[in-house]
Amino acid sequence: MPQQGDAPLDPAKAVSINEQFQQSRQFWSSLVDRGVLDAPSTFINATPHMTFVRGEKDVAYLKARYEVLKEQPLFAGIEYSEDSRVINTWAPLLMQQRRKGEPFAATRVPAGTDVDFGALTHQLFDHLTESGVTLRTNHEVRSLKKQKDGTWLVKYRNSIGHTPNEVKARFVFVGAGGWALKLLQNSGIPEIKGYGVFPIGGQFLKTTNPKIVAQHKAKVYSQASVGAPPPLSSAPSSLNRPRILEPAGTGARKRSLSKP
């Protein structure tokens, strides 16, 4: 939630993002009812969302943010605390080895969730292939050009052997992460002008120790520490959170932990 000078905090963006996610949940629910997706627990699980900050300036900001959000129906139940004992009950590992007297605060939304988008994607594509859609993996799209008849010519190559090929389509959806920028620039569409990406590195820490997992049942967002790389330190809220993962060959669940 950005703040411009001394102007009051505006919850509009946070509310808009929350609304979009609620719409996604409604959509997924409808797909479960239709049998397209498996039980919700296979891709979405209840996980409280927390924001944790340090330092007097960020504590003051988080408190002001809480005061604004608690009035919004979509953030009903949000909690705020500067008490280490309370925060320790929310996320014990987060409070280990904190300096005495260090200002810190946290908010918590008990109704948060964790989505396994990998599992969700697999289930959606399983449904598509069962419905007759051809899924090609190990193919790298190299070029995307609109033809005079309005169709799109997609040139690609096999990742194994680099055999070139092409296909024509009436419609093309590009969902390729950072590679999407290059493909859309290659397509020549005017809407891509002005867009860019920054390379960002990250590190994921994973544990399979059930004693550790049991102590951290929350997704924690936090400001980047002083001295972090520029793309992170300039971000309004860098992520430090557990991810619930499905280990191969088992029905158990894992969490990866990181500490801001």
Secondary structure as UniProt FT lines:
FT   TURN            5..6
FT   HELIX           12..33
FT   TURN            34..35
FT   HELIX           40..42
FT   STRAND          44..46
FT   STRAND          49..54
FT   HELIX           56..69
FT   TURN            70..71
FT   HELIX           73..75
FT   TURN            76..77
FT   STRAND          79..81
FT   HELIX           84..90
FT   HELIX           92..95
FT   TURN            96..97
FT   TURN            100..101
FT   STRAND          104..109
FT   TURN            110..111
FT   STRAND          113..115
FT   HELIX           117..130
FT   TURN            131..132
FT   STRAND          139..146
FT   TURN            148..149
FT   STRAND          152..158
FT   TURN            159..161
FT   STRAND          164..169
FT   TURN            177..178
FT   HELIX           179..187
FT   HELIX           190..192
FT   TURN            193..194
FT   HELIX           210..213
FT   TURN            214..215
FT   STRAND          219..222
FT   TURN            226..227
FT   HELIX           230..233
FT   STRAND          238..239
FT   STRAND          243..245
FT   TURN            248..249
FT   STRAND          254..256
//
